[in-house]
Amino acid sequence: DCGMAAEQLKNNPRHKAYLEGVSLRQLRKLYRLLKGHLGGESLAESLEKFRQEETIDPEEDMNKLDDKELAKRKSIMDELFEKNRKKKDDPDFIYNIEVEFPQDEQLESCGWDLESGEEI
């Protein structure tokens, strides 16, 4: 398992000082590329497989995944969230952004909205 091998390498006391600035994701990618190379894959094939493994399909039904695959998908989503999140220290951070949405189209009414108001 490339993930477990990467964790062991990163947590090894002999290598810890050298790998402090290297993310676990980068180490997993390196192991995956090495595994593909040893299996006879080209670099392009290995990179494409890694990209597919690390990309979330929005149409995928995650209710059908086992616990290990679901945890992997959640980890990918967490990493993507942290990468895209704006923090207070970011130079382009803006507090309390207000957005006006266009009202050009006819708004659809929801039946459940009307029903719930009448029941109360």
N, CA, C and O atoms as a printed pandas DataFrame, in Angstrom:
     atom_number atom_name residue_name chain_id  residue_number  x_coord  y_coord  z_coord
0              1         N          ASP        A               1    0.848   -1.182    0.000
1              2        CA          ASP        A               1    0.000    0.000    0.000
2              3         C          ASP        A               1    0.892    1.243    0.000
3              4         O          ASP        A               1    1.723    1.420    0.890
4              5         N          CYS        A               2    0.714    2.081   -0.984
5              6        CA          CYS        A               2    1.555    3.271   -1.137
6              7         C          CYS        A               2    1.335    4.271   -0.008
7              8         O          CYS        A               2    2.278    4.934    0.423
8              9         N          GLY        A               3    0.108    4.384    0.470
9             10        CA          GLY        A               3   -0.186    5.318    1.551
10            11         C          GLY        A               3    0.515    4.942    2.841
11            12         O          GLY        A               3    1.079    5.794    3.526
12            13         N          MET        A               4    0.475    3.655    3.167
13            14        CA          MET        A               4    1.113    3.187    4.389
14            15         C          MET        A               4    2.637    3.317    4.299
15            16         O          MET        A               4    3.293    3.684    5.274
16            17         N          ALA        A               5    3.198    3.012    3.115
17            18        CA          ALA        A               5    4.641    3.132    2.925
18            19         C          ALA        A               5    5.084    4.594    3.066
19            20         O          ALA        A               5    6.129    4.880    3.651
20            21         N          ALA        A               6    4.277    5.510    2.526
21            22        CA          ALA        A               6    4.607    6.938    2.631
22            23         C          ALA        A               6    4.572    7.397    4.083
23            24         O          ALA        A               6    5.443    8.151    4.516
24            25         N          GLU        A               7    3.576    6.950    4.835
25            26        CA          GLU        A               7    3.480    7.319    6.257
26            27         C          GLU        A               7    4.672    6.794    7.034
27            28         O          GLU        A               7    5.235    7.503    7.868
28            29         N          GLN        A               8    5.062    5.547    6.766
29            30        CA          GLN        A               8    6.202    4.968    7.468
30            31         C          GLN        A               8    7.482    5.731    7.162
31            32         O          GLN        A               8    8.293    5.970    8.056
32            33         N          LEU        A               9    7.666    6.117    5.901
33            34        CA          LEU        A               9    8.859    6.862    5.525
34            35         C          LEU        A               9    8.877    8.237    6.194
35            36         O          LEU        A               9    9.908    8.670    6.707
36            37         N          LYS        A              10    7.745    8.911    6.185
37            38        CA          LYS        A              10    7.677   10.263    6.763
38            39         C          LYS        A              10    7.882   10.234    8.279
39            40         O          LYS        A              10    8.480   11.153    8.840
40            41         N          ASN        A              11    7.393    9.189    8.941
41            42        CA          ASN        A              11    7.488    9.099   10.397
42            43         C          ASN        A              11    8.766    8.416   10.886
43            44         O          ASN        A              11    8.994    8.333   12.093
44            45         N          ASN        A              12    9.587    7.936    9.982
45            46        CA          ASN        A              12   10.837    7.297   10.357
46            47         C          ASN        A              12   11.774    8.350   10.939
47            48         O          ASN        A              12   12.025    9.369   10.295
48            49         N          PRO        A              13   12.301    8.123   12.153
49            50        CA          PRO        A              13   13.168    9.124   12.800
50            51         C          PRO        A              13   14.405    9.487   11.977
51            52         O          PRO        A              13   14.889   10.615   12.062
52            53         N          ARG        A              14   14.926    8.542   11.179
53            54        CA          ARG        A              14   16.120    8.815   10.370
54            55         C          ARG        A              14   15.819    9.809    9.251
55            56         O          ARG        A              14   16.698   10.578    8.862
56            57         N          HIS        A              15   14.594    9.808    8.730
57            58        CA          HIS        A              15   14.254   10.639    7.571
58            59         C          HIS        A              15   13.387   11.840    7.923
59            60         O          HIS        A              15   13.146   12.708    7.083
60            61         N          LYS        A              16   12.922   11.887    9.157
61            62        CA          LYS        A              16   11.957   12.914    9.557
62            63         C          LYS        A              16   12.453   14.337    9.291
63            64         O          LYS        A              16   11.692   15.174    8.807
64            65         N          ALA        A              17   13.699   14.614    9.598
65            66        CA          ALA        A              17   14.243   15.969    9.415
66            67         C          ALA        A              17   14.283   16.359    7.942
67            68         O          ALA        A              17   14.078   17.523    7.601
68            69         N          TYR        A              18   14.546   15.393    7.071
69            70        CA          TYR        A              18   14.639   15.684    5.636
70            71         C          TYR        A              18   13.273   15.808    4.975
71            72         O          TYR        A              18   13.114   16.534    3.993
72            73         N          LEU        A              19   12.298   15.104    5.511
73            74        CA          LEU        A              19   10.970   15.076    4.887
74            75         C          LEU        A              19    9.960   15.971    5.595
75            76         O          LEU        A              19    8.758   15.866    5.351
76            77         N          GLU        A              20   10.433   16.834    6.453
77            78        CA          GLU        A              20    9.547   17.706    7.217
78            79         C          GLU        A              20    8.703   18.596    6.308
79            80         O          GLU        A              20    7.520   18.807    6.575
80            81         N          GLY        A              21    9.293   19.114    5.251
81            82        CA          GLY        A              21    8.577   20.012    4.347
82            83         C          GLY        A              21    7.852   19.310    3.215
83            84         O          GLY        A              21    7.216   19.969    2.392
84            85         N          VAL        A              22    7.933   17.992    3.154
85            86        CA          VAL        A              22    7.295   17.228    2.086
86            87         C          VAL        A              22    5.954   16.706    2.602
87            88         O          VAL        A              22    5.884   16.091    3.666
88            89         N          SER        A              23    4.896   16.959    1.839
89            90        CA          SER        A              23    3.573   16.514    2.279
90            91         C          SER        A              23    3.421   15.011    2.080
91            92         O          SER        A              23    4.101   14.398    1.256
92            93         N          LEU        A              24    2.528   14.450    2.844
93            94        CA          LEU        A              24    2.233   13.024    2.747
94            95         C          LEU        A              24    1.672   12.695    1.367
95            96         O          LEU        A              24    1.930   11.619    0.828
96            97         N          ARG        A              25    0.913   13.610    0.804
97            98        CA          ARG        A              25    0.336   13.398   -0.530
98            99         C          ARG        A              25    1.449   13.276   -1.573
99           100         O          ARG        A              25    1.367   12.436   -2.470
100          101         N          GLN        A              26    2.483   14.104   -1.462
101          102        CA          GLN        A              26    3.601   14.044   -2.403
102          103         C          GLN        A              26    4.340   12.706   -2.283
103          104         O          GLN        A              26    4.748   12.123   -3.288
104          105         N          LEU        A              27    4.505   12.233   -1.064
105          106        CA          LEU        A              27    5.175   10.950   -0.868
106          107         C          LEU        A              27    4.334    9.807   -1.429
107          108         O          LEU        A              27    4.870    8.880   -2.038
108          109         N          ARG        A              28    3.003    9.870   -1.223
109          110        CA          ARG        A              28    2.124    8.831   -1.789
110          111         C          ARG        A              28    2.222    8.838   -3.313
111          112         O          ARG        A              28    2.252    7.784   -3.948
112          113         N          LYS        A              29    2.271   10.038   -3.892
113          114        CA          LYS        A              29    2.378   10.153   -5.348
114          115         C          LYS        A              29    3.703    9.553   -5.828
115          116         O          LYS        A              29    3.733    8.835   -6.827
116          117         N          LEU        A              30    4.787    9.845   -5.122
117          118        CA          LEU        A              30    6.093    9.306   -5.478
118          119         C          LEU        A              30    6.076    7.778   -5.436
119          120         O          LEU        A              30    6.553    7.123   -6.363
120          121         N          TYR        A              31    5.525    7.212   -4.357
121          122        CA          TYR        A              31    5.431    5.756   -4.247
122          123         C          TYR        A              31    4.572    5.178   -5.367
123          124         O          TYR        A              31    4.896    4.127   -5.919
124          125         N          ARG        A              32    3.478    5.860   -5.703
125          126        CA          ARG        A              32    2.591    5.382   -6.759
126          127         C          ARG        A              32    3.313    5.387   -8.105
127          128         O          ARG        A              32    3.157    4.458   -8.899
128          129         N          LEU        A              33    4.106    6.436   -8.364
129          130        CA          LEU        A              33    4.866    6.502   -9.611
130          131         C          LEU        A              33    5.941    5.421   -9.664
131          132         O          LEU        A              33    6.163    4.811  -10.710
132          133         N          LEU        A              34    6.608    5.186   -8.536
133          134        CA          LEU        A              34    7.616    4.123   -8.485
134          135         C          LEU        A              34    6.988    2.750   -8.693
135          136         O          LEU        A              34    7.543    1.905   -9.396
136          137         N          LYS        A              35    5.845    2.536   -8.088
137          138        CA          LYS        A              35    5.134    1.261   -8.234
138          139         C          LYS        A              35    4.735    1.049   -9.695
139          140         O          LYS        A              35    4.869   -0.052  -10.228
140          141         N          GLY        A              36    4.246    2.110  -10.336
141          142        CA          GLY        A              36    3.885    2.008  -11.750
142          143         C          GLY        A              36    5.089    1.725  -12.628
143          144         O          GLY        A              36    5.011    0.929  -13.563
144          145         N          HIS        A              37    6.209    2.382  -12.325
145          146        CA          HIS        A              37    7.440    2.167  -13.097
146          147         C          HIS        A              37    7.905    0.719  -12.971
147          148         O          HIS        A              37    8.288    0.094  -13.960
148          149         N          LEU        A              38    7.868    0.191  -11.744
149          150        CA          LEU        A              38    8.275   -1.203  -11.539
150          151         C          LEU        A              38    7.312   -2.172  -12.212
151          152         O          LEU        A              38    7.690   -3.293  -12.554
152          153         N          GLY        A              39    6.056   -1.736  -12.405
153          154        CA          GLY        A              39    5.066   -2.570  -13.079
154          155         C          GLY        A              39    5.081   -2.422  -14.589
155          156         O          GLY        A              39    4.269   -3.040  -15.277
156          157         N          GLY        A              40    6.002   -1.605  -15.124
157          158        CA          GLY        A              40    6.130   -1.463  -16.566
158          159         C          GLY        A              40    5.311   -0.336  -17.171
159          160         O          GLY        A              40    5.218   -0.230  -18.394
160          161         N          GLU        A              41    4.720    0.503  -16.341
161          162        CA          GLU        A              41    3.939    1.630  -16.861
162          163         C          GLU        A              41    4.861    2.781  -17.230
163          164         O          GLU        A              41    5.929    2.946  -16.640
164          165         N          SER        A              42    4.441    3.581  -18.219
165          166        CA          SER        A              42    5.194    4.791  -18.542
166          167         C          SER        A              42    4.849    5.856  -17.507
167          168         O          SER        A              42    3.901    5.705  -16.737
168          169         N          LEU        A              43    5.626    6.926  -17.501
169          170        CA          LEU        A              43    5.383    8.019  -16.553
170          171         C          LEU        A              43    4.009    8.638  -16.813
171          172         O          LEU        A              43    3.277    8.946  -15.872
172          173         N          ALA        A              44    3.661    8.819  -18.083
173          174        CA          ALA        A              44    2.365    9.416  -18.433
174          175         C          ALA        A              44    1.209    8.536  -17.948
175          176         O          ALA        A              44    0.209    9.042  -17.438
176          177         N          GLU        A              45    1.353    7.221  -18.110
177          178        CA          GLU        A              45    0.297    6.304  -17.645
178          179         C          GLU        A              45    0.158    6.351  -16.132
179          180         O          GLU        A              45   -0.954    6.381  -15.605
180          181         N          SER        A              46    1.280    6.355  -15.443
181          182        CA          SER        A              46    1.249    6.401  -13.978
182          183         C          SER        A              46    0.644    7.699  -13.473
183          184         O          SER        A              46   -0.143    7.694  -12.526
184          185         N          LEU        A              47    1.011    8.824  -14.107
185          186        CA          LEU        A              47    0.452   10.116  -13.708
186          187         C          LEU        A              47   -1.049   10.170  -13.955
187          188         O          LEU        A              47   -1.792   10.713  -13.136
188          189         N          GLU        A              48   -1.501    9.617  -15.069
189          190        CA          GLU        A              48   -2.935    9.606  -15.378
190          191         C          GLU        A              48   -3.702    8.744  -14.374
191          192         O          GLU        A              48   -4.783    9.128  -13.929
192          193         N          LYS        A              49   -3.156    7.593  -14.020
193          194        CA          LYS        A              49   -3.812    6.734  -13.020
194          195         C          LYS        A              49   -3.885    7.440  -11.670
195          196         O          LYS        A              49   -4.909    7.383  -10.990
196          197         N          PHE        A              50   -2.803    8.102  -11.287
197          198        CA          PHE        A              50   -2.797    8.830  -10.014
198          199         C          PHE        A              50   -3.831    9.941  -10.029
199          200         O          PHE        A              50   -4.544   10.140   -9.045
200          201         N          ARG        A              51   -3.919   10.676  -11.147
201          202        CA          ARG        A              51   -4.892   11.763  -11.272
202          203         C          ARG        A              51   -6.311   11.222  -11.142
203          204         O          ARG        A              51   -7.152   11.845  -10.494
204          205         N          GLN        A              52   -6.588   10.068  -11.752
205          206        CA          GLN        A              52   -7.918    9.475  -11.653
206          207         C          GLN        A              52   -8.233    9.031  -10.224
207          208         O          GLN        A              52   -9.363    9.175   -9.758
208          209         N          GLU        A              53   -7.235    8.497   -9.540
209          210        CA          GLU        A              53   -7.424    8.048   -8.163
210          211         C          GLU        A              53   -7.649    9.214   -7.210
211          212         O          GLU        A              53   -8.360    9.073   -6.215
212          213         N          GLU        A              54   -7.049   10.361   -7.504
213          214        CA          GLU        A              54   -7.110   11.517   -6.613
214          215         C          GLU        A              54   -8.180   12.533   -7.014
215          216         O          GLU        A              54   -8.245   13.618   -6.435
216          217         N          THR        A              55   -9.014   12.201   -7.990
217          218        CA          THR        A              55  -10.078   13.085   -8.442
218          219         C          THR        A              55  -11.419   12.506   -8.023
219          220         O          THR        A              55  -11.627   11.294   -8.085
220          221         N          ILE        A              56  -12.314   13.365   -7.601
221          222        CA          ILE        A              56  -13.635   12.913   -7.165
222          223         C          ILE        A              56  -14.630   13.123   -8.295
223          224         O          ILE        A              56  -14.732   14.213   -8.858
224          225         N          ASP        A              57  -15.355   12.069   -8.615
225          226        CA          ASP        A              57  -16.398   12.132   -9.630
226          227         C          ASP        A              57  -17.678   12.615   -8.957
227          228         O          ASP        A              57  -18.186   11.935   -8.065
228          229         N          PRO        A              58  -18.219   13.778   -9.358
229          230        CA          PRO        A              58  -19.417   14.298   -8.693
230          231         C          PRO        A              58  -20.655   13.426   -8.899
231          232         O          PRO        A              58  -21.629   13.544   -8.155
232          233         N          GLU        A              59  -20.621   12.550   -9.907
233          234        CA          GLU        A              59  -21.765   11.672  -10.180
234          235         C          GLU        A              59  -21.677   10.347   -9.417
235          236         O          GLU        A              59  -22.617    9.553   -9.443
236          237         N          GLU        A              60  -20.560   10.110   -8.745
237          238        CA          GLU        A              60  -20.372    8.840   -8.037
238          239         C          GLU        A              60  -21.258    8.772   -6.800
239          240         O          GLU        A              60  -21.349    9.738   -6.043
240          241         N          ASP        A              61  -21.908    7.632   -6.596
241          242        CA          ASP        A              61  -22.748    7.421   -5.420
242          243         C          ASP        A              61  -21.855    6.923   -4.282
243          244         O          ASP        A              61  -21.460    5.758   -4.254
244          245         N          MET        A              62  -21.545    7.814   -3.353
245          246        CA          MET        A              62  -20.626    7.468   -2.267
246          247         C          MET        A              62  -21.284    6.593   -1.202
247          248         O          MET        A              62  -20.600    6.069   -0.323
248          249         N          ASN        A              63  -22.596    6.435   -1.274
249          250        CA          ASN        A              63  -23.280    5.542   -0.340
250          251         C          ASN        A              63  -22.916    4.086   -0.603
251          252         O          ASN        A              63  -23.065    3.240    0.279
252          253         N          LYS        A              64  -22.441    3.790   -1.806
253          254        CA          LYS        A              64  -22.120    2.413   -2.179
254          255         C          LYS        A              64  -20.659    2.052   -1.903
255          256         O          LYS        A              64  -20.254    0.913   -2.136
256          257         N          LEU        A              65  -19.865    3.001   -1.413
257          258        CA          LEU        A              65  -18.445    2.750   -1.162
258          259         C          LEU        A              65  -18.234    2.079    0.189
259          260         O          LEU        A              65  -19.016    2.264    1.121
260          261         N          ASP        A              66  -17.162    1.297    0.274
261          262        CA          ASP        A              66  -16.820    0.724    1.575
262          263         C          ASP        A              66  -16.127    1.802    2.417
263          264         O          ASP        A              66  -15.818    2.880    1.910
264          265         N          ASP        A              67  -15.888    1.517    3.673
265          266        CA          ASP        A              67  -15.350    2.515    4.600
266          267         C          ASP        A              67  -13.986    3.046    4.176
267          268         O          ASP        A              67  -13.707    4.236    4.323
268          269         N          LYS        A              68  -13.134    2.165    3.648
269          270        CA          LYS        A              68  -11.786    2.569    3.250
270          271         C          LYS        A              68  -11.838    3.546    2.070
271          272         O          LYS        A              68  -11.145    4.563    2.075
272          273         N          GLU        A              69  -12.653    3.239    1.065
273          274        CA          GLU        A              69  -12.770    4.119   -0.103
274          275         C          GLU        A              69  -13.448    5.440    0.267
275          276         O          GLU        A              69  -13.075    6.496   -0.242
276          277         N          LEU        A              70  -14.436    5.378    1.146
277          278        CA          LEU        A              70  -15.120    6.597    1.577
278          279         C          LEU        A              70  -14.158    7.512    2.339
279          280         O          LEU        A              70  -14.165    8.727    2.143
280          281         N          ALA        A              71  -13.341    6.929    3.199
281          282        CA          ALA        A              71  -12.348    7.724    3.937
282          283         C          ALA        A              71  -11.349    8.366    2.978
283          284         O          ALA        A              71  -10.917    9.499    3.193
284          285         N          LYS        A              72  -10.981    7.639    1.915
285          286        CA          LYS        A              72  -10.056    8.182    0.920
286          287         C          LYS        A              72  -10.685    9.375    0.213
287          288         O          LYS        A              72  -10.026   10.398    0.025
288          289         N          ARG        A              73  -11.957    9.257   -0.182
289          290        CA          ARG        A              73  -12.655   10.361   -0.866
290          291         C          ARG        A              73  -12.784   11.576    0.061
291          292         O          ARG        A              73  -12.605   12.714   -0.373
292          293         N          LYS        A              74  -13.094   11.328    1.330
293          294        CA          LYS        A              74  -13.211   12.432    2.287
294          295         C          LYS        A              74  -11.872   13.128    2.484
295          296         O          LYS        A              74  -11.821   14.350    2.618
296          297         N          SER        A              75  -10.797   12.365    2.501
297          298        CA          SER        A              75   -9.460   12.941    2.641
298          299         C          SER        A              75   -9.139   13.831    1.442
299          300         O          SER        A              75   -8.570   14.911    1.603
300          301         N          ILE        A              76   -9.499   13.385    0.252
301          302        CA          ILE        A              76   -9.270   14.180   -0.960
302          303         C          ILE        A              76  -10.068   15.474   -0.886
303          304         O          ILE        A              76   -9.553   16.541   -1.219
304          305         N          MET        A              77  -11.328   15.387   -0.450
305          306        CA          MET        A              77  -12.166   16.585   -0.339
306          307         C          MET        A              77  -11.620   17.548    0.707
307          308         O          MET        A              77  -11.641   18.762    0.502
308          309         N          ASP        A              78  -11.127   17.014    1.838
309          310        CA          ASP        A              78  -10.548   17.866    2.883
310          311         C          ASP        A              78   -9.314   18.610    2.373
311          312         O          ASP        A              78   -9.144   19.800    2.640
312          313         N          GLU        A              79   -8.449   17.898    1.634
313          314        CA          GLU        A              79   -7.251   18.530    1.084
314          315         C          GLU        A              79   -7.621   19.624    0.091
315          316         O          GLU        A              79   -7.015   20.696    0.088
316          317         N          LEU        A              80   -8.619   19.354   -0.755
317          318        CA          LEU        A              80   -9.051   20.342   -1.730
318          319         C          LEU        A              80   -9.664   21.561   -1.044
319          320         O          LEU        A              80   -9.440   22.694   -1.470
320          321         N          PHE        A              81  -10.435   21.329    0.016
321          322        CA          PHE        A              81  -11.020   22.435    0.769
322          323         C          PHE        A              81   -9.938   23.318    1.380
323          324         O          PHE        A              81   -9.991   24.542    1.263
324          325         N          GLU        A              82   -8.959   22.698    2.030
325          326        CA          GLU        A              82   -7.891   23.462    2.668
326          327         C          GLU        A              82   -7.067   24.241    1.643
327          328         O          GLU        A              82   -6.617   25.355    1.912
328          329         N          LYS        A              83   -6.875   23.639    0.463
329          330        CA          LYS        A              83   -6.112   24.308   -0.582
330          331         C          LYS        A              83   -6.836   25.551   -1.087
331          332         O          LYS        A              83   -6.193   26.554   -1.396
332          333         N          ASN        A              84   -8.158   25.500   -1.176
333          334        CA          ASN        A              84   -8.942   26.600   -1.738
334          335         C          ASN        A              84   -9.460   27.587   -0.701
335          336         O          ASN        A              84   -9.988   28.638   -1.063
336          337         N          ARG        A              85   -9.321   27.269    0.571
337          338        CA          ARG        A              85   -9.872   28.106    1.630
338          339         C          ARG        A              85   -9.115   29.421    1.751
339          340         O          ARG        A              85   -7.886   29.454    1.684
340          341         N          LYS        A              86   -9.855   30.488    1.927
341          342        CA          LYS        A              86   -9.247   31.800    2.154
342          343         C          LYS        A              86   -9.103   32.007    3.655
343          344         O          LYS        A              86  -10.052   31.824    4.417
344          345         N          LYS        A              87   -7.898   32.392    4.066
345          346        CA          LYS        A              87   -7.630   32.617    5.483
346          347         C          LYS        A              87   -7.468   34.112    5.724
347          348         O          LYS        A              87   -7.233   34.872    4.785
348          349         N          LYS        A              88   -7.592   34.529    6.964
349          350        CA          LYS        A              88   -7.465   35.947    7.314
350          351         C          LYS        A              88   -6.134   36.538    6.883
351          352         O          LYS        A              88   -6.061   37.723    6.559
352          353         N          ASP        A              89   -5.093   35.741    6.875
353          354        CA          ASP        A              89   -3.757   36.235    6.552
354          355         C          ASP        A              89   -3.501   36.332    5.046
355          356         O          ASP        A              89   -2.493   36.905    4.633
356          357         N          ASP        A              90   -4.398   35.783    4.220
357          358        CA          ASP        A              90   -4.221   35.837    2.769
358          359         C          ASP        A              90   -4.355   37.277    2.278
359          360         O          ASP        A              90   -5.202   38.017    2.778
360          361         N          PRO        A              91   -3.536   37.688    1.307
361          362        CA          PRO        A              91   -3.605   39.074    0.825
362          363         C          PRO        A              91   -4.920   39.416    0.129
363          364         O          PRO        A              91   -5.328   40.577    0.127
364          365         N          ASP        A              92   -5.588   38.430   -0.460
365          366        CA          ASP        A              92   -6.846   38.707   -1.164
366          367         C          ASP        A              92   -8.076   38.347   -0.324
367          368         O          ASP        A              92   -9.172   38.182   -0.861
368          369         N          PHE        A              93   -7.891   38.226    0.993
369          370        CA          PHE        A              93   -9.008   37.903    1.886
370          371         C          PHE        A              93   -9.921   39.121    2.035
371          372         O          PHE        A              93   -9.452   40.229    2.294
372          373         N          ILE        A              94  -11.221   38.908    1.872
373          374        CA          ILE        A              94  -12.208   39.972    2.055
374          375         C          ILE        A              94  -13.239   39.472    3.058
375          376         O          ILE        A              94  -13.812   38.396    2.886
376          377         N          TYR        A              95  -13.469   40.251    4.097
377          378        CA          TYR        A              95  -14.429   39.878    5.121
378          379         C          TYR        A              95  -15.831   40.305    4.687
379          380         O          TYR        A              95  -16.013   41.407    4.171
380          381         N          ASN        A              96  -16.803   39.448    4.893
381          382        CA          ASN        A              96  -18.210   39.752    4.675
382          383         C          ASN        A              96  -18.501   40.179    3.231
383          384         O          ASN        A              96  -18.897   41.317    2.974
384          385         N          ILE        A              97  -18.302   39.262    2.313
385          386        CA          ILE        A              97  -18.582   39.524    0.900
386          387         C          ILE        A              97  -20.088   39.434    0.679
387          388         O          ILE        A              97  -20.733   38.475    1.103
388          389         N          GLU        A              98  -20.642   40.446    0.007
389          390        CA          GLU        A              98  -22.061   40.431   -0.343
390          391         C          GLU        A              98  -22.179   40.251   -1.854
391          392         O          GLU        A              98  -21.504   40.934   -2.624
392          393         N          VAL        A              99  -23.047   39.322   -2.270
393          394        CA          VAL        A              99  -23.214   39.014   -3.681
394          395         C          VAL        A              99  -24.670   39.203   -4.062
395          396         O          VAL        A              99  -25.568   38.706   -3.383
396          397         N          GLU        A             100  -24.900   39.922   -5.147
397          398        CA          GLU        A             100  -26.241   40.095   -5.687
398          399         C          GLU        A             100  -26.433   39.081   -6.806
399          400         O          GLU        A             100  -25.661   39.065   -7.765
400          401         N          PHE        A             101  -27.446   38.243   -6.694
401          402        CA          PHE        A             101  -27.728   37.257   -7.721
402          403         C          PHE        A             101  -28.728   37.838   -8.714
403          404         O          PHE        A             101  -29.670   38.521   -8.311
404          405         N          PRO        A             102  -28.538   37.578  -10.001
405          406        CA          PRO        A             102  -29.429   38.147  -11.015
406          407         C          PRO        A             102  -30.853   37.610  -10.872
407          408         O          PRO        A             102  -31.064   36.429  -10.598
408          409         N          GLN        A             103  -31.816   38.500  -11.063
409          410        CA          GLN        A             103  -33.232   38.134  -10.952
410          411         C          GLN        A             103  -33.912   38.170  -12.320
411          412         O          GLN        A             103  -35.111   38.433  -12.412
412          413         N          ASP        A             104  -33.145   37.904  -13.389
413          414        CA          ASP        A             104  -33.680   37.961  -14.745
414          415         C          ASP        A             104  -34.682   36.845  -15.023
415          416         O          ASP        A             104  -35.644   37.040  -15.766
416          417         N          GLU        A             105  -34.460   35.700  -14.438
417          418        CA          GLU        A             105  -35.306   34.548  -14.716
418          419         C          GLU        A             105  -36.469   34.479  -13.731
419          420         O          GLU        A             105  -36.414   35.039  -12.636
420          421         N          GLN        A             106  -37.517   33.783  -14.146
421          422        CA          GLN        A             106  -38.674   33.553  -13.287
422          423         C          GLN        A             106  -38.259   32.612  -12.154
423          424         O          GLN        A             106  -37.679   31.557  -12.407
424          425         N          LEU        A             107  -38.548   32.983  -10.931
425          426        CA          LEU        A             107  -38.210   32.147   -9.795
426          427         C          LEU        A             107  -39.203   31.013   -9.691
427          428         O          LEU        A             107  -40.407   31.194   -9.875
428          429         N          GLU        A             108  -38.672   29.832   -9.391
429          430        CA          GLU        A             108  -39.536   28.673   -9.226
430          431         C          GLU        A             108  -39.993   28.599   -7.777
431          432         O          GLU        A             108  -39.202   28.796   -6.854
432          433         N          SER        A             109  -41.256   28.316   -7.589
433          434        CA          SER        A             109  -41.738   28.139   -6.216
434          435         C          SER        A             109  -41.666   26.665   -5.869
435          436         O          SER        A             109  -41.818   25.798   -6.729
436          437         N          CYS        A             110  -41.434   26.402   -4.613
437          438        CA          CYS        A             110  -41.326   25.027   -4.143
438          439         C          CYS        A             110  -42.604   24.662   -3.398
439          440         O          CYS        A             110  -43.050   25.389   -2.510
440          441         N          GLY        A             111  -43.177   23.540   -3.769
441          442        CA          GLY        A             111  -44.407   23.085   -3.140
442          443         C          GLY        A             111  -44.240   22.813   -1.662
443          444         O          GLY        A             111  -45.141   23.102   -0.875
444          445         N          TRP        A             112  -43.112   22.266   -1.271
445          446        CA          TRP        A             112  -42.913   21.936    0.141
446          447         C          TRP        A             112  -42.813   23.197    0.984
447          448         O          TRP        A             112  -43.125   23.172    2.174
448          449         N          ASP        A             113  -42.384   24.293    0.385
449          450        CA          ASP        A             113  -42.287   25.554    1.105
450          451         C          ASP        A             113  -43.666   26.074    1.495
451          452         O          ASP        A             113  -43.878   26.519    2.622
452          453         N          LEU        A             114  -44.582   26.013    0.563
453          454        CA          LEU        A             114  -45.938   26.518    0.823
454          455         C          LEU        A             114  -46.677   25.641    1.814
455          456         O          LEU        A             114  -47.374   26.137    2.700
456          457         N          GLU        A             115  -46.522   24.333    1.660
457          458        CA          GLU        A             115  -47.227   23.386    2.542
458          459         C          GLU        A             115  -46.798   23.536    3.991
459          460         O          GLU        A             115  -47.639   23.520    4.890
460          461         N          SER        A             116  -45.497   23.683    4.228
461          462        CA          SER        A             116  -44.995   23.758    5.593
462          463         C          SER        A             116  -45.477   25.032    6.275
463          464         O          SER        A             116  -45.699   25.028    7.486
464          465         N          GLY        A             117  -45.642   26.111    5.537
465          466        CA          GLY        A             117  -46.107   27.373    6.119
466          467         C          GLY        A             117  -47.561   27.297    6.525
467          468         O          GLY        A             117  -47.965   27.926    7.503
468          469         N          GLU        A             118  -48.352   26.540    5.792
469          470        CA          GLU        A             118  -49.782   26.432    6.101
470          471         C          GLU        A             118  -50.023   25.544    7.314
471          472         O          GLU        A             118  -50.988   25.756    8.047
472          473         N          GLU        A             119  -49.169   24.560    7.539
473          474        CA          GLU        A             119  -49.353   23.605    8.635
474          475         C          GLU        A             119  -49.055   24.255    9.977
475          476         O          GLU        A             119  -49.592   23.820   10.995
476          477         N          ILE        A             120  -48.235   25.256   10.009
477          478        CA          ILE        A             120  -47.805   25.848   11.286
478          479         C          ILE        A             120  -48.857   26.691   11.844
479          480         O          ILE        A             120  -48.680   27.273   12.914
